[in-house]
Amino acid sequence: MADGARIAVTAAQAIPAVEATRLIDSRFTVPGMRCAGCIAKIERELPRVQGIAEARVNFSAKRVALRHSPELSEQQLIDAIEALGFEAQRVEDNPLAQDERDRRLLLRALAVAGFGMMNIMLLSVSVWSGAGGVTKQLFHWLSAAIAIPVIAYAGRPFFASAWMALRHRRTNMDVPISIGVLLATALSFYETLAGGDHAYFDSAVMLLFFLLCGRALDAMMRGRTRAGIDALLGRMGKSAAVMAADGTLRRLPADQLRPGMVLLVAAGEALAADGEVIDGTSGIDSSMLTGESRLEPIAPGSAVHAATINVMAPIHVRATAVASDTKLADIARLMDEAGQSRSRYVRIADRASRTYAPAVHTLALLAFIGWMLAGVGWHQALLIAIAVLIITCPCALGLAVPAAQVVASNALLKQGLLIKDGTALERLAEVDCVRFDKTGTLTLGEPWPDLSRLDGKEKAIALALAQVSRHPLSRGVAKALLAQGVTPAPLTKISERPGEGIFALAGRQTVALARPEVAADHPTSELRLGPRTRTIGFSDPLRGDIAETIGELKAMKLDAQLLSGDRAEAVETVARQFGLAGLGGLAPAEKLALLERLKAEGRRPLMVGDGLNDGPALAAAHAAIAPGNASDVSQQAADAVFIGERLMPVARAVEVARATMRVVRQNFVQAVGYNILAVPLALAGLVTPMIAAIAMSISSLIVVANSLRLAGMAR
């Protein structure tokens, strides 16, 4: 980082020209990005700075990725971003792009606006009902006393953003909002001061309240999305027991580990680094990385990775990669890079508003100038201009998307699917193919035992042993036997030995639910009854409605395919059963490459997956869905999460999303059509600001009513 005073970076400065062979990547968090205009500004202007070749925005993560000359320091890059009017920070300083002060301000502003709106509306009802003379003036003054401090406080998120944009000679959607609110407030105060008949404090405060609602909900959804990579890296072991040359142990935090250190990994412990086993045999649960449900046997010479869990017995591991060099960190980087593509999907409302809002305000200005030239005086000309502003206020336009999204999201929630991201429905409506993971997605992701070889007494003993352990296989046995109504047998001296199993006495006979003596290629346990043994195999059952779901997807002209990290033969078996194409043994980067290839061909894939290995593919897909039992990482990367054992919510998500976009388009047509009819009346001076405010409200109510039709999709 450069020392001394901060130097603003501009194209005019003598910064070394970009050399394609020497470009490096840097990432920064930019919490102040608000809308599509911010994205366009950053991606358009930063590459014009000498030394910067490319700028890509990840709007969900509030990050900017720069490809630039190595001669540019971090501080110079930060200055280049701030020269555009945005605060920038290193990712390490603020990885989630959190702005707690901004969040608290937004919530307080929403509360104040809601309080003010309710009180002012009570006063306005009396005025609308015919109150006149001194009573009307009293109500206007009371409204002013409430509205002015409310607008001054609750409008700060918009006023501050608009001022920052104007100060740096750019514009955003907060500029016209701020102009409209301030102008309506100023004229309302003048009317109150002059004893006029009309004041529009209610319209100004109501507008602020609904806009703040939308912004607060948007901030909450984006906060959940930005937590994905942090949740991913949180799966890594936080510390490790490091063995010194003299055999002593000391525990070090994960960020202090170094390649070459020898780690003692206990049974049940998550690895804190990538490494090679140098002593001990065990089984590794690597499902978080591979999606494979079976335990992977390991012995000296086996490679192991951070975030995998040593299940059976203690092992010694020599660290080969730590911290940001681990396979887990590589997956996190892939997710971050894949997420960059999402920034190019701009919300429908933003796309429309970029041209709509400036046109409206230009029209209001022309109305003012025209009526001034007509000789009606500034007061009447300003009233007409405000009427144009209010009647064309994009409230209905602003509600067109969120109103439909809220209703559709509630309908899907009743069907077991939770929508996480505000743009998800738009992208789900556009998908033209579906790619499924297998383990944990088409399957239930739960080990289910085969107990057919056990008699009643053996089942009772197995249940008594299994129910005292938290091991996944033991929980599967206990769940299955309890579902059969089995009663546990009385046992004594029950003990669990990590990596070995559960041991007890049934009378004088030693019994155990233990690790098999010989490792298998699928999860197994042994029930030992003295000298006798019973092998219990485990499988991962398929969801019961896969065929029905695939049929629904095909009816919507969506082709489906399996992309799995599981064994190729296992994937082929499932794919053949449901008439699908399938690819197995895929690494995270290979899944990502396949998704990117589809997108390069112009396809819009929907990815449905659950494992850590699915994270980059979920982030790269046009839209993504994860099951409720998926890893935290997959749920964070996905746009939606379905709950329960049914797969049908995936098909329903696409169906409802397409219906939602139809309603959204209808809402836009209504909003624009309303303005086509109302604007000429306002320009002609036939509409007062009060009538304009009422008409604007009715337009918004029509949009909401149309959106409520989506509630019928909850079937």
N, C-alpha and C positions, 0 to 999 in steps of 0.2 A: 504494500500500500504506500502511495506517495506521501512524503512528509511535507510539513509546512502548510501554507494556505491552500484552500481548495481552489482548483482551477476549472472553470467552466469549459467544457469541451464543445467546440463548434466545428463546423466544416472548414472554417477559415484557418484554424490552427494547424501548425506544422506537425501533424501526427503522421507517422509512417504509413505509407500506402499498404493496403492489404495484400499479403502474399499467400496465395491459395495453399501452398504447401506448408505453411507455418501457422495456420489458423488454430486457435484454441477456443474452448467453450467456457463461459462463465454464466452463473445464474444468480438472480437477485429477486427478492420479494418486493412487490409494489402494492402495499395495502390500499392505496388510494384509487385504484382502477374501479370505475363505476359502471361503464356501459360500453356499447359497441364502438362509440366514438373514441374512447380511451384506447381500445385495442388497435383501431385503425391508426391513431396518432402515433403510437409507439412503434408499430411494425412498419409504418411508412417513413417516419422521420429519423429513427436511429440509424438505419443503413446509410443515410446521407452523411453521417459523421465519418470523417476520414479515419480509417482503421477498423470500422465495424462493417462486416460483410452481410450479416443477417441478424434479424431480431424476431423472435417468436414468443407469443404470449400464451400462457396457460391461465385462462381467466378463472377457472375453478380454484386453482392453487394460488392465484394472484402472484404468478411468477413470470419473469422475463428471462428467456434464454438468449444469450448473445454469442455469436461466432465472430471472433475478432483477432486482430494482430496481437501477438504476445507483448509488444511494446506498450500497449495500453494497460495501465494499472487498474486495480479494482476501484480506486477512488476516482479516476478519470471516467470510468464507465458509470459509476454512481452519479457523478456530476452531469454526464450527458443525459441521463434519465431525468434528473431533477431540473435540468434546463428546459424540459418539456412541461414542467409543472407537476411532477409526481415525486413523492418521497420514495426513496429506494434504500434497501438494506441488503447486506449479505444474507444468504440463505441460512448460514450458520447462526447468525444473530437473531433471526426470526423465522424459523423454518415453516411455520404454519401461517405466516403473513397475518398474524393476529394484531388487532388494534383495539385493546380493551377499552381505552378511552372513547374511541369512536363508537364501539358497541354500546357502552353505557349511555353515551349521549343520545344515540338513536332510540333506545328504549325509554329514556326519560322524556324525550321529545314526543314520542308516540303517546305516552301516558298523559302528558300535558295537553296535547292536541285533542285527545279523546275527551278529557274533562271539559276543555273549553268548548268543543263542538256541541256536547250535550246541553250545556247551559245556554249557549247562544241560540240553539235551535228552539229551546223553550220560550225564549223571548221573541224569536222571530214568528213563532206560531201566533202569538197574540197580535203582532203587526199584520200578518197575513189575514187574520180573522176580522180585521176592520178597525183596530184601535187607531185613534187619531189624536190630533192636537197635542196637548202637553204629555199625555200618556205615551204616544208614539215617540216623541222626542226623548222622554225618559228611558224608554226601552232601547233607543238608539245609543244613548250615552252609556247605559249599562252594558250593551253589547260591545261598544268601543273599549270600555274599561276592562272587559274580559279579553277581547280579541287582540288588542295591540300587544300586551305583554305575552300572550300565548303565541302569536305569530312571530314575535321577536325571538322567543326561545325555541319553539318547535320548528321554526324554519331554518335554524342554523345549519343542519346538514346540507340543505340545498343552497343556502346563501353562501356558505364557506366554499363549497365545491364550485359554484358559479363564479365567485370572485377569483378563485385560483385559476380557473379556465380563462377568464377574461384578462387576468393579469399577464398570462402567458400567450395572449393573442390566439386563443382557440375557443371552441364552444363545446358544450355538451347539453344533455337534456335538462340539466339543472338550471341553465340560463333562462330559457323561456318560462320554466316553472316559477323561478324567482321573480321575473319581470311581471308575470301575470298576478301573482300573489301581492306583491308590493304595490302595484298600480291600483288594484282593486281596493286594497286597504287604505291607500292614500286618498282616493276619491271618496270612499265611504266616510272617512274621518272629515273630509271637507264638507260632504253633504250633512253630516251630523252637526258640524260647527255652524254651517249656514242655515240650519233648520230645514233641510230638504226632506223630501218625502221618502227617499230610498237610501238604504245602506246595504252593503253587501259583505258584511263581516262573516255572516254564516257561510257564504259560498267560499270565501278565502280559507277559513279554518277547516271546513269540510274537505276541501281539496288537499290541504296539507295532511289531514288525518289519513285519508285513503292512500296517498302517496307514501306516507311513512309506514303504513301497514305492509304495503308491497315490498318496501326496502328492508324492513325488519325480517320478514319471512325469507326473503332472498338471502340476507346475511346469515340466517340460521342454517339454511340448506348448504350454503357454500362452506360454512364452518365445518359441517360434518364431512363434506367431501375432502377438504384440505387435510383432514386428519389421517388419510389413508396411508401415506408413506411413513408417518410417525408410528402408526399402529403396526406396520410391517416390521420396522426396525426394532420395535418393542418385543418381538417374538424371540430375539436373540438372548442368550444367557447374559445376565447382568454382570457376572463375575465367574472366576474359575479358580480352582485350587491348583497352584503351581508348585511342582516338585523341584527342589534344589538338588545340587549334585550330592549333598550328604544325606538325601532322603527326607529332609524336613519339608513341611508343607506350609505355604502361605497363600492366602486368598487375595487375589488382585481384581480390581474392576476390569471390565472387558476392554475399556479404552487404553489400559496400561499393558495389555498383553503384547508380546512380540513374537514374530516367527522364530521357531527353534525351541521355544519353551515347552516343557513337558507338563501336560495337564492331567490331573486325576479326575475323571468324570464318574461320579457315583451313579448308581441305578436310579432312574427317575429324574435325572438332571438334564437340562437343556444345555447343549454345547454353546460356548461363547466365542468359538473361532472355528475356522476350517482346519483340518489336520489329517494326520495319518495315525492309525492305531499301531502302537508298538508293543503292547502287552494286553492280554485278556481277550476273551470272546464274549459276545453279547448279541443282542438284537436291537436294531435302531428303528425307531418310528420316524420315518422321513416323509410321512404323508403331507406335511405342510409344504414340502418342497416339490415332491414328485406327483402327488395325487394318488399314489399307490397305497392301498389299504393294508397290505401285508407287511409284517415286520421283516426288515432286511438283516440277515445274519452278518456279523462282522467278526474279523479275526485280525491278527497282526498283518499289516500291509494294506488293510482296507482304508479307503478314503471316507471321511465323515465331514459333515458341514454344520456350520452354525445354525442354531434354531431347531435342529433335529434333536430327538430325545433318546437318550440311552435308557432302554427299558429293563434289561435283565440283570446285568452284573457290572461291577466296576471295571473300567478300562483305563489304560494310559494312552494318551494321545499327544503326539508332537505337533504343535501348531505350525501350519504352513501359510495361512492367510488370516489376517485379523482386521477388525474394524471395517473400514470402507473397501477393503480388498476381498471380503468374503463373497460367496455365492449369493447370500441373502442381500447384501448391499448391491450386487449387480442387478438382481431382480428389482430392487427399489429404484435404481437408475432407469431400468427399462420402463417401469411404470411411469416415472416422471417424464421421460422422453415421449412415451406413447401418449400421455395426457396432453402434450402440446397441441396435437391435432384437434382437440375438442374446442380450442379457443376460436377456431374459424367458424363455429356454429353460433351465429348471432341470433338472439331471440327475435321472434317475429315482430313483436312490438317495437323493439329497438330499430329494426330495419325500416319499418314504416315511419317511425317517429323522426328519423334522421332528416327526411324531406318534409314530412307533414308539419312538424312544429315550426320550423323556420318559415314555411309558407303561410301558416296561420298568423304569425306575428307580423310578417310583411303585409299581409292583408289588413290587419288592424291598423298598422301605420298608414297605409294608403287610405283607409277609411277616414282616419283623423285628418289627414292632409286634404282629402277631397271635400269633406264637409267644412273645413276651415275656408277653403277657396270658395265654397258655396255661400259663405257669409253667415253661418249660423252661430258663430262665436266658439271660443275654445271650450267652454263648459259643455255645450251640447255635442260638439265634435268629440270630446273626450268620453262622454257618456256612450256615444255610438261605438267608439273604438273599444271601450271596455266591454260593451255588449257583444261585440265580435269576438273578443278574447275569451269571454266566459262561455259563450255559446259554442265556440269551437275548442274549448278546453279539452285536451285529450283524456278526460276521465274514462269515457267509454272505451277509448282505444287502449288505455292503460289497464282496464279491467278485462279486455277481450281475452287475453291469455290467462292471467292468474285465476279469474273466476272459473273458467273451464277446467283449468288444472286442478283446482281445489276440489271441485265436484267429482271429476274423474278419479282423482287420487282416493277420495273417500269411497267411491264405488269399487275400486280395485282392492282397497283395504278390506272391505267386506268379503272379498273373494280370496283373501289370504296373500295379497301382494302389496308391499309397501314401496311407494315411490319416494326416492331420496333426493333426486336432483330436479331442479326446476325446468330444465330443458329436456328431461328424459322422454316425456310424452311426445314431444316434437320429433325426436330422433327415433323412438320406437315406431312411430307411424310411417317412417321412411324406410325401414329395414326391408330387404328383399331376399335375405337368406338367414339361416340360423345354424350356429355351430355349437354343439354340446360337448362338454366334458363328460366323462363316464362316472368315475368313482365319486360318490357324494352328490352327484347331480342327477344322473339317470338312476343311480342307486341311492339308497337311503343314508349311506355313509355311516352305518352302524354295524358292528360285528354281530352276526346272528348265529347262534350255535346249532349244530346238528345233534340233537339229544336222542335220536331214535334208537341207539344201542344201549341206552340206560334203562334199567328197570325202576320200579317205584322206590325201592330202598336206596338205590344209587342216586336217583334224582333228589331225594330228601337230603342225603349227605352233601351232594354237590351244591344244593341251595344254601345249606348251613355254612359251607366254606365260602362260597362266592359272595354272599351278602355282607361279609365283614371287610371286603376289599374294595378299593376305588380304582383298581386296574380296569381298563376298558373291556378286556375279555371277561373278567369276573362280573362286571356290571351287565354284560350281554347275557351271561349264563343266568344270573339272578333274575333279570327282567323276563327272560323266556320261561323260566320255571314258575315264577310267580303268576305269569299269564295262564299257565296250565293249572293253577290252583294247588301246587305242591306245598306241603308243609315241611319246614326244615327239621332235620333230625337233631336230637340233643347231642351236642359235642362238648368235649372238655379240652382244656389246655390248647386253645386256639392261638396260633401265632402266625404272623406273616413275615417271611424272610425276603427282603428286597432282591429281586432278580431270580428267585427260586420258586415262590408260590406261597400258598396258605397250608398250614399243617395243623393237625388236631388229633384227638383220640375219640373214636366211636366205641365206647366201652373200653376194651383193652386193645382194640385194633387201631393201628396207626393209619390215618387217612390223609389225603392231600389233594389239592387242586394246584398242580405244579407245571412248571415249564418242561416240555418234552425233552427227553435225553438226546434225541436226534432232531435237528432243526428241519422244518419243512418249508416249502415255497409258498405256503399260505398260513394264516394264523391258526394255531392249534394249542390245546391244553390237554393235560393228562389228569384223569381222576384216578388216584391210587387208593386201593382198598387192600391194605396189607400187601401180599405178593401180586395181587391182580391189578391190572391197569385197563382203563377205558380211554381211548383217544376221542377227544371232542374237537371236531373241525368247525371252522367258522366261515361264513360266507356273508356277502353284502347284498341283501335282496334288492331287486329292482322295484322302482315305483310302479304301482298298479295301473296307472292310466297313461303309460307311455304311448301305446298304440293309438289311443284316442287323441292324445295331444298332437302326435305327429300327423294324424289325419286332419285335425283342425288347421294345422300350419300349412299342409298341402292345399287345403281348400282355399286358403288365403294366398296361394301361389308362392309359398316360401319353401325352398328346398332346405333340408336338414342334413347335417353330417356330424360325425363324431370326431373330435380332436382331443386325444387323451395322452397323459403321461404314463398310463398303465401299459402292461405288456400288450404287444401287438395282437397275439392270439386271443387274449381276453376281450380286447376291443372288437376284433373281427366277429367273435361269437355274438356279442350283443348287437352289433350293427346288422348282422345277417338276420337276427331274430325279428328286427323291426323294419327290414328293407332299406337300410341306410348305408351310405359309404362311410368308412371309418379309417382313421390313421392313429396308430398307437406308438408308444415309446417316444413321445415328443417332449423335448426340453422347452422351458419357458420362451427362450429366444426363437425356437422353431415355430411355436404357436403364434408368437408375435409376427414372425415373417409371413406366415400363411394369411393372417388377418390383413397385414399391410399389402400383400399381393392382391387380395380380393378388392381392397379399396382402390389400388392402382388400376384395376380393371373396371372401375366405376361401380362396383357392388357396394352395398351398405349392409354389412353383416351384423347380426345380433349374436353376441357371445353369452352363453350360459355356463357358468363354472363355479367351483367352490374352493379349490385348493390354492395354496400360495403360488404354485406354478401357473395358475390361471390369471394372476394379478396383472401382468403386462398385457395379456390378450384382452382382458376385460377393459383395461384402460384404453387400448387402441381401437377396439371395436366401435362401430357407429353407435351402438347401444349395448348395454350389458345388464344381465340379471344374475343374481346369486341366490342359492337356497339359504334358508334361515340357519342351517347347521354349518354354513361355510365358515372359513377362517375370517377373523376380523379384517384382515387385509382385503380379501375378496369382497366382503360386504362393503367396505369403504370404497373400493374401486368401482363397484357396480352402481348402476343407476336405480335399480330396484331390487328388492329382496322378497322372495316368496316363502311362506311359512307353511309347515305341515308336510304330509307325505305325498300330496298330489302335485303333478307336474303341470296340470292344466292352467294354473295362473300365468304361465309363460305365454300360452296362446291367447288367453284373455287380455293380457297386457297389450299385445299388438292390436287386437280387435278394438279395445277401448281407446287406445292411443289414436287409431285412425278415425274413430268417431269424434274424439276430442278435437282433432285438427279440422274436421269438417265444421264443427261448432265454432271453432276459433275463426275460421274463414267467414262464416256467417256473421259472427260478431263484428269483424272488420267491415264487412259490407254494410251492416247496419250503422256502424259508427260513421263511416264515410258517407253513406246515403243520407243520414241525419244532417250532416254538415252541408251537403249539396242543397238540401231543402232549406235549412235554417240560415245559412250564411247570407244568401241574397236578401232575406227579410231583415237581418241585422244591419247589413250594409245600407239598406234603404231607410234605416232609422225607424223601422216599424216594431222593433223589439227593445224593450227596456232591459237594463241589466238584471232586474228582478225576474222578468219573464225568461231571460236567457239562463239564469241560474236554475229555474224550475225545469226548463227544457233540457238543460244539461243533465240534471238529476234523473229525469224520466228516461233519457237515452241510456244512462248507466244502469237503471233498473231493468230496461229491456234486455241489455246484455246479460245481466245476472240471471234473469228469468230464462233466457235461451240456454244458458249454461246449465241450469238446474235440470234440463232434460236428460243430461248425462247420468243423473242419479238412477235412472231406470236401467242402466247397464249392470247394476249390482244384482245379478241373477245366478 
